Amino acid sequence: MLTCHQIATLVTDYLEGRMPFIERVWFRLHTGGCEPCRKYLRQMELSVAVLGEMPAELVPGDVMDSLLARFDAWNR
């Protein structure tokens, strides 16, 4: 079974469909029985939906490149 910390770490992979089948099963089992993680998942789904509707031109190219580089360095 996954922990709440693991759920928070894996939520992006889950939402983007990049999670292996067995991890996806464990993810769903955990969120099915854990109200705080279920709320977190719903919050992340809503955030992705809202941010996905924002026009890309709001972020200048150089700012986007800088942000992506920082996220990439942080994720390592």
C-alpha positions as CSV (number, residue, x, y, z in Angstrom):
1,M,0.0,0.0,0.0
2,L,1.2,3.5,-0.8
3,T,1.6,6.1,1.9
4,C,0.1,9.6,1.9
5,H,3.6,11.0,1.1
6,Q,3.9,8.7,-1.8
7,I,0.5,9.7,-3.1
8,A,1.6,13.4,-3.0
9,T,4.8,12.5,-4.9
10,L,3.1,10.4,-7.5
11,V,0.0,12.5,-8.2
12,T,1.4,14.1,-11.3
13,D,2.3,10.7,-12.8
14,Y,-1.2,9.5,-12.0
15,L,-2.9,12.5,-13.6
16,E,-0.7,12.3,-16.7
17,G,-1.3,8.6,-17.2
18,R,2.5,7.8,-16.8
19,M,2.0,5.4,-13.8
20,P,2.5,1.7,-14.3
21,F,-0.6,-0.4,-13.9
22,I,0.2,-1.9,-10.5
23,E,1.1,1.5,-9.0
24,R,-2.1,2.9,-10.4
25,V,-4.0,0.1,-8.6
26,W,-2.3,0.9,-5.3
27,F,-2.8,4.6,-5.9
28,R,-6.6,4.1,-6.4
29,L,-6.8,1.8,-3.4
30,H,-5.2,4.3,-1.2
31,T,-7.2,7.3,-2.4
32,G,-10.4,5.3,-2.1
33,G,-9.8,4.9,1.6
34,C,-8.0,8.1,2.5
35,E,-10.2,11.2,2.5
36,P,-7.3,13.7,2.8
37,C,-5.6,12.1,-0.2
38,R,-8.9,12.1,-2.1
39,K,-9.3,15.8,-1.4
40,Y,-5.7,16.4,-2.5
41,L,-6.3,14.5,-5.8
42,R,-9.5,16.5,-6.5
43,Q,-7.6,19.7,-5.8
44,M,-4.8,18.8,-8.2
45,E,-7.3,17.7,-10.9
46,L,-9.0,21.1,-10.6
47,S,-5.7,23.0,-10.7
48,V,-4.7,21.1,-13.8
49,A,-8.1,21.9,-15.4
50,V,-7.9,25.6,-14.6
51,L,-4.3,26.0,-15.5
52,G,-4.9,24.1,-18.7
53,E,-7.3,26.8,-19.8
54,M,-4.9,29.6,-19.4
55,P,-3.5,31.0,-22.7
56,A,0.2,30.1,-23.1
57,E,1.1,33.6,-24.2
58,L,0.7,34.9,-20.6
59,V,4.1,33.6,-19.8
60,P,7.0,35.1,-21.9
61,G,9.3,32.6,-23.5
62,D,12.4,33.5,-21.4
63,V,10.4,33.2,-18.2
64,M,9.0,29.9,-19.2
65,D,12.4,28.6,-20.0
66,S,13.7,29.7,-16.7
67,L,10.8,28.1,-14.8
68,L,11.2,24.8,-16.7
69,A,14.9,24.7,-15.9
70,R,14.2,25.3,-12.2
71,F,11.5,22.7,-12.1
72,D,13.8,20.2,-13.9
73,A,16.7,20.9,-11.4
74,W,14.3,20.6,-8.4
75,N,12.9,17.3,-9.7
76,R,16.3,15.7,-9.8
